[in-house]
Amino acid sequence: MEALVSKKPPPQDSSVYGKSRPASATHKALITRNLKLAYGQVASEPVPQRLLDILSALDESEDKKS
């Protein structure tokens, strides 16, 4: 994660964007990119078995009530 944060923001090349973006827009783009990378990694991790067991127990409990 540290490597992601320390990377330089995308270049402010006027040929790419039509005109130079302000620093705040560049920072926002960098933050957005890093958040997507971080949350994408978390979302791709498997759900821990303990949580699956809890959800299963809750489902069984609800089935018994109905």
C-alpha positions as CSV (number, residue, x, y, z in Angstrom):
1,M,0.0,0.0,0.0
2,E,2.9,2.4,0.8
3,A,4.2,2.0,-2.7
4,L,0.8,3.0,-4.2
5,V,0.6,6.2,-2.1
6,S,4.1,7.3,-2.9
7,K,3.7,7.0,-6.7
8,K,3.7,10.2,-8.5
9,P,0.3,11.5,-9.8
10,P,-0.5,11.2,-13.5
11,P,1.3,13.8,-15.6
12,Q,-0.4,17.2,-16.2
13,D,0.4,17.1,-19.9
14,S,-1.8,19.7,-21.7
15,S,-2.0,17.5,-24.8
16,V,-3.6,14.7,-22.8
17,Y,-6.3,16.8,-21.0
18,G,-6.7,19.7,-23.4
19,K,-5.5,22.0,-20.7
20,S,-3.5,21.7,-17.5
21,R,-5.5,20.4,-14.5
22,P,-5.2,22.2,-11.2
23,A,-3.2,20.4,-8.5
24,S,-6.4,19.6,-6.5
25,A,-7.8,17.7,-9.5
26,T,-4.6,15.7,-9.9
27,H,-4.6,14.9,-6.2
28,K,-8.2,13.8,-6.4
29,A,-7.3,11.5,-9.3
30,L,-4.4,10.0,-7.4
31,I,-6.5,9.4,-4.3
32,T,-9.3,7.9,-6.3
33,R,-7.0,5.5,-8.1
34,N,-5.3,4.4,-4.9
35,L,-8.7,3.9,-3.1
36,K,-9.9,1.8,-6.1
37,L,-6.8,-0.3,-5.9
38,A,-7.0,-0.8,-2.2
39,Y,-10.7,-1.7,-2.1
40,G,-10.4,-3.9,-5.2
41,Q,-7.8,-6.0,-3.4
42,V,-9.9,-6.3,-0.3
43,A,-13.0,-7.2,-2.4
44,S,-11.2,-9.9,-4.2
45,E,-10.2,-11.7,-1.0
46,P,-12.2,-14.7,0.1
47,V,-14.7,-14.3,2.9
48,P,-13.2,-15.9,6.1
49,Q,-14.7,-19.2,7.0
50,R,-15.7,-17.9,10.5
51,L,-18.0,-15.3,8.9
52,L,-19.5,-17.9,6.6
53,D,-20.2,-20.1,9.6
54,I,-21.9,-17.2,11.4
55,L,-24.0,-16.4,8.3
56,S,-25.0,-20.1,7.9
57,A,-26.0,-20.2,11.6
58,L,-28.2,-17.1,11.2
59,D,-29.8,-18.6,8.1
60,E,-30.6,-21.8,10.0
61,S,-32.0,-19.8,12.9
62,E,-34.3,-17.9,10.5
63,D,-35.4,-21.1,8.8
64,K,-36.4,-22.6,12.2
65,K,-38.5,-19.6,13.0
66,S,-40.6,-19.8,9.8
